[in-house]
Each structure stands twice: as structure tokens, then as C-alpha cells.
Amino acid sequence: EDLKEHVPLGIAKDSDMPVTQFEGKLVESVGLLKMDFLGLKTLSIINDALLNIKKRHGIDIDIDSIPLEDEETFALFCRGDTTAVFQFESDGMKKHLQDLQPNRFEDIIAMNALYRPGPMKYIPNYINRKQGREKIEYDFPVMEEYLSETYGITVYQEQVMLLSQAMAGFTKGEADGLRKAMGKKLRDVMDKLKSKFLEGCIKNNLDKSKAEKIWGDWEAFAEYAFNKSHSTCYSYVAYQTAYLKAHYTAEFMAANLTHNLNNIEEISSLVAECKRLKINVLGPDINESELKFTVNKEGDIRFGMGAIKNVGEGPVEAIIEERESAGPFNSIFDFVKRINLRACNKKSIESLAKAGAFDGFPNCHRAQFFFVDKDSITFIEKLIRFATAHQNNQNSSQFSLFGEAAGGGNIPDPELPTCEPWSNLEQLRFENEVTGYYISGHPLDDYKIEIQNFCNINISRLSDLASLNGRDVSFAGIITSVNHRTTKTGKPFGQFVVEDYTDSIQITLFSEDYMKQRHMLLAGTFVYIKAKIQPQFRDSDRLDIKVSSINLLSEIAEKLTHSVTLEIPLSQLSEPLIEAISEQAHHFPGSCRLKVVVYDEMEECRVEMQAKKIKVEASAFLKLLNTYHFLNYSLN
């Protein structure tokens, strides 16, 4: 039948597609089926993971046919090893999974439905009942058939629908009406159905007071009621991601990195997870990288060239096509001679160099590409001119009847310039410029000791100021931009952006706070900030980060530390270690007392030794930990 016989139609603004002139909530009432189609990034992640597996292992996996009883997948859930597992990533969920020890797909469905505001309070009951620590009881025997899979706890709307039919004789239509009323929080409809439910229960010889108690539970349940079919679909996708992580970890993590590159917090979390799993995340390489993140033969994840600014699909396709047809590039000169310069132009080559894609070439480092010679020409410009001349020479060569080349001879490769490599900080800055991410490290890596010991939050926590209201906070980061401004009344103020491993945030300083701290507001400065989260002066409903002090991060350990205690396991004590500690202490004198503790866990014995004449500079001295990972320390 023609739709316009049932609803008034119009045409969408941006297409020729017909749309109803009724609101979405009304179309069902006239007999139409309403369905929501939402894009889900996780499906793209799964697809890319399967492509990575196909490329590396040569196998096709039908992700919709994987076994739902896979031991390794459930072991992953039981460990709470669910970073990057769809909808099971939070710390709270990980803890509940460790307590639950799920061993069937139904447990995954239930946890997905329960881990929401409202039903979350029933998670301990669910866990205790599964583990046999809490008795499972039913108000009526008829309820066991429908609640046994969730250990007597009503979790899904479908359970309410089935129970209303079994207990009160509701028709399927009435049961579905109850589901809709619960899902849409329609209190007036719920009230009408209550009397019908109680009448039906009494008619079936069920105790009225117990029936009223059950209805009361359902009314509370209506606040959070979740559809089992929805939870099952979400959980199935979650199970698929967990299966891929359990069996093809690197391929799965590479796909996640591809689809989260614009989210600094998510990228940091994923890279940290790769490190924990002993998977290397390598920078881009002109001979190995592809468009997206991939996994090489050694099982390392390789950065995708498509994630580099000014290097889109066109340049990457040209690079891969040439690489596959004529083999890997053996030098930067070989690369520019062979590559199509219309597809991979100067901007593309500059970005590839900044990202480190040419680091694998012999005697080649990133600073060379931007070295300016006496003629004010960068080496990249010289490379482009050389490559253009070479390719023109190749194209214009014509052969006589005797096979002799009519063009000139080969053009010699230019010399690589001699210059100092970039500092680590410069290298990281350029990586971030062209990828939005620090590839080979992080500017704050040299300050991990300060961050671990003197900061009580990271910057990502500052996105939720309400949870920090009234608290004194301390955090560290690098200032990435500064803006000195003036108010309409002529008073100076400043805004600056500070970034750490997890996120970045803009902070504004006014009046005396600005005048007191303005000398610290320099881009590229590593800072330690103390502040209080409090209501704004003119708008008490909004919270503000009230900065009390900004210090150089490099000085904070020395300012706040009075003594350093180094703890050494007896089993690791050796002359080379003692010599290394002594050498480090003499190389980095400071104002902090040094104490060394040797302990034996087996004998429960500890010996403490205080250095009487030696004092050290805390953070520099503790760089010893980079070599001797078994050492523990404390700062006082």
C-alpha cells in the first residue's frame, strides 16, 4: 500500500527521501514499524581486525560463527582484561567481572544490562547468588522458570512481560504494552495496568500482598528496565571483540588504534595496554607502513601512514604500489626517484619526515630534511628538484635505431647534509604536529617520578569538576599554548593550555593570580600546578579551577622531598649495583637525605642504612630505576 494512505509525507531537506510529518513517537500508533539504525564504530574495528588477521595469518574468520563457549575468551573476561572490549572497558566493570568469574554467555548479557544507573546495586546480589554465597528465593514458584537464568533477579523487560502473562493472565499485547510503559516511563499507563495485574494474580490464587510487593519491585525496575534483546546484541559484539583480543591481540589492538587516533585519552590508554601486553607500537616506516595501523611479521603494531597530516590515501596508495611492484626503497634518494611526485608531493614528504617514516634509511635523521643550505634551500626542496630532474631525464630518453640513449647520463645523488639531530623534545613536538600524537615517547617521560609522587589527579579527571568540588588538586603537564589578553575594562588576564598523558585543558588566570603566575606561562614549559576546585565568583552554579601556584616541574621533587629511601631485595644485591648507587649519588648531589633498605621477604628481615655524608637530588638520582627495575623507592 502507498504510505501516504496512512501518514502525511514530506521530502527531507538534504535528499529526495520521503519522511513522515508525524513525530517518531506517533508513527507506531498508526501501524508503522519504527526502527532505529545507529552507526557503531566497534563494527569497523572488528572489520579492520579481521583484515589484519587475513593479511598476517592468511585466514578468513567468520566472526558471526565463533563459538560462544570459548575458554580463552571467558578467561579474558574473568581476568577483567577488557580494555578495548566493547562496553566492558570501565574499571568498575573489570572489578565486577573478576568477582563474577563469568563462564557462560548469559552472564555477559546480564552484566551488560546490570551495569547501569539503578540496576548496578543488584550486581553484588547477582555475583553472590552465582557463587552460591546468597540463597536464591522466589515469591511464587511460577517465577523460577523465568528468573532462574538471572538467579532470581529481574534484569530484563522480557522477564516482566512473561511473568505478567504467567501470573496475571496478560495477553501478549498487554504484556508488550507494559514493556513500552516501563521503557518510556509512562506512569499513567503503569497505574492502569496495576489494577489489572492484581486482579489477574488474585484470580490465579496468588497472594495479593506478595503480588503488590512484586508490582512495587517492577515500578522501581521501570526506572532502569533494559531490553534483553538489546543487551544480547551489545553483549554479542562485546564477546566478538573479547574473542579477537584473546586470540589475535595485536591485530585487534591495531584496529582500535586506527579508529581512535583523534582521541588523545583513548590513544594513551590503548598504547599503555599494548605495553602491558608486551606489544610494541612502532612509528611509521616507509617500507612497512600501510594506510592504517597494521601488524608486521614480528607481531609489532606499525603506525599507519594515513594517520599523518598531508599524507592521505593517494600518497599512501602510490607508495604501496611502487613498493609492491619494484621492492622496498633502499634510501631516501631511491624513494624520491621512484615515487610519483604528483601523488606524493613536497608537503607529504615533509610530514613523512617529521613523523619518522624515513628513519630506517642508512645515515638518515629527521633534522637533515629541513636543513637549509647556503642558497636558502631546504634539503627536501633539493630532493624534489633532484627527483624531478631524474624522472624527466628517464622520460625523455629516446633510443636510436642502434639502441643508444639519446638523453644524458645518470644524475648523481646529492649528498646528505651534515647537521645535528633534533633533540628528543623537538622530535616529539614535530611528531605531535603531524599526527596529533607523540609516537616515540612523551615529553613528560622524564618526569614520571614527579607525576607519580606529587600529583593527585591527571588532567582527564578535570573534565568532571563536579566530582572534585571543594578539593585541592595537584597535576602536571606541558604548556602547549598561551594567550595574554585584556578584558573590556582594560585589565590583563591570561589563558593557557596544559597537556599530560591523558588529556589537555584550558585554564584562565585573572587579576592577581595572572600577575603572580604570568612569568610561568611559556609554551613548552613543564609545570606543576596546585589548585582548588570551587564555585565561580560571579556564578556559583559553575565550578572553576582556582590556581594557587605554578612551579617548574623539574624543581618540584627537590622542593617537596626531604629524604629518599631506596629498597633493594637481598636476592638482587651485588657489587655492580652498589657501585651504580654510589656513582649515581656522587653525580647528582642535592639536599635530600639518602637511606638504603635491604630486605629478605623469605626471612621477613630488613636492614636500614642511613647515608651520613651523602645527600642527593631526588629525581635525577632515581633515574637509576630505569636500569634496575626491581628497585623500589619512597620519598618523604
Steps between C-alpha positions, in 0.01 A plus 500: 500500500605859444639650822312826447177307553611459864713804588566847356837504319755768415845512341818520710701823468826344382370212289206371298406253774140522623449563871188488715354826625407323822753494784683173553307408814168514310579290192461169684150596611386513134639154426852572372808313618759741644864388499812690611822453301809631675860491382736306726876558480565161659371322189766679294762402758394134471512519120850652500619241753378223268687660208816519714462129587449409135809694394729362772374143541330437165175384659141620467305508825121501493450713810130406512586129532749508788419263790317657794674264742860600422717443808761767421231761447336426834843493667552853367166611650584329831833687521321828432738540207240699308670821388370559143222241548173665398296626801717308750792744523435690824695431819178424686392243243844335508475462879151347478616254231786386722252440784240336276731262309256466206497161328196529271378752247189569712726649770641747247148602394392550862807707593444721196141564611581543870795738464284811474369760746230329706554127445867532592403455864389143419840395360631378841183289541542353152864415570433353844213288371707367212783415739259332745556751779140626497180296496276527192134549597183551294178664624297246297615166352382612154773766499789252501449406136557860388756622755727199547749612231559824697501328842160633608573866413276681250744643246313528168171646376426167331496328840230741618299436183511122548426522872200729443358237264572206730388666824215730395387364164610801296471456123817540295374840390437611858842369605662698218302806610646453848850478347451824309360676806800391704753589230351845440425565870124548430374521858129545409501184287681308775235604752219370275675167451561457873137428588471254210817324618377467860160373385665240279730380780207461743306312231798259473500449879819701559533692827399866450758647740784314325359606161498864617860460617599362157323787322685745726827336398398535135419870546850551635627280218330734250756765589777294343327219306715369218402297199668158491511498121697826509733372769552174310600686183739727689642204687547302180707785354688519832566125486628531143746772602610295802550195277718701262701646787551156655611327178637777273606767746734709284265500200210607721695775677627632164140536381411688819791740452388570142153607613598704808786713372317830563432417865815566705361339816393185316828476305701534823293224659539270198876553473536435874300179456729394213803556723341292776437224248864520379394622154724765347329795331750617239505829314430526127746337259507571128576133422252339739213735583170488316201733505376381841670353806616147417695214657838400357659153483654541846160573656568871556239763416613740229364856482281565193617767255140607441501643854768755404384849399544581129541128426160374388389194310651621170862530618477178704358304205781633278763397758356150549452444126863591425623294797310192384600532134872577538588400855584699813669840481869478597569871557331838498642558151359170377163601646475842332630364168232229488196664658234688301568860611154613392344257747764537772595867497727721710246538784452124519876438513543767772232338715642151444842628611361671811315182597818291462395295197852526351688413822578153367721632220878484564675813633172687493338704778203735506682832544683449168179537299451855629864609487535828307811532284694813401251563218208503751366173361382221730623149435143391419482764226835377370365142501191607302713678240733201475209255463324717241817527292560125528145411397503751212829354384354148513186603313679696228755231419443376146685222329651509154473219251822364652357498854702797623344737752441848364466658849777590746662269753386422853471795739711435813325487840548818705687471829316468830555820699709493816308641796407422859196272553194650665481483876253250643258783580520643146442157352194442717363847421515436125347153541210658684471772235443254215312221682341662806684241706847449649628187324849428634427601859344787692650833611407410859688168498793660687264607778324174585640499854367851568159416354467173693600653834370857504184505284164384636308513169564494127357757262227270366343509849453876462230438239268417792544791741181412689665187641792714622300789650677639806813290450860616484656351189854478366588401145785535251537553129659691216362840399416473129356847434469836677278801432558828688188716474321806639143527630252761375590709804870488414609244759753237387426129519647185351387169358722199452459137395679233702525136387601173666488135395121486525352827372539876471310786662482879466544699821431872544677725750362841600619799701757425771518131409602593147755761607653256749529209253543667159879446499431123498271513196737400221416241234716191541543547876453196726291610797364373831167663587319511834139616497164478673172408331241752616192693379565796272493846659212636291317173429487260793332232285816463292829360629843641437863386529643758742878480451703565815850434364691404186854363533753353263449125499876444493537672840207347683668180623781697661255746659261240642737215588710481818622141473524215250469138612626235259380141559712211367402129509783298655487261204592788266778651712834504314823695477411654161171624648674652805750670270219633280314645802819661629585645160147634451503662846833675433392614153175659625564673833207683652316575824318167559619246756564150363394180675556149363289205618600140422221248558448125483135407446558131580657575839285811559817691580585868429825691550494881475810710430508880512762684290655752741700715260322453168193696392344464155280677246190279516367474143842479332625240748190286448566471127694198625161328495505503119783245511414303813125437478493285815583802720221659703514846650309745715525877537442685827 
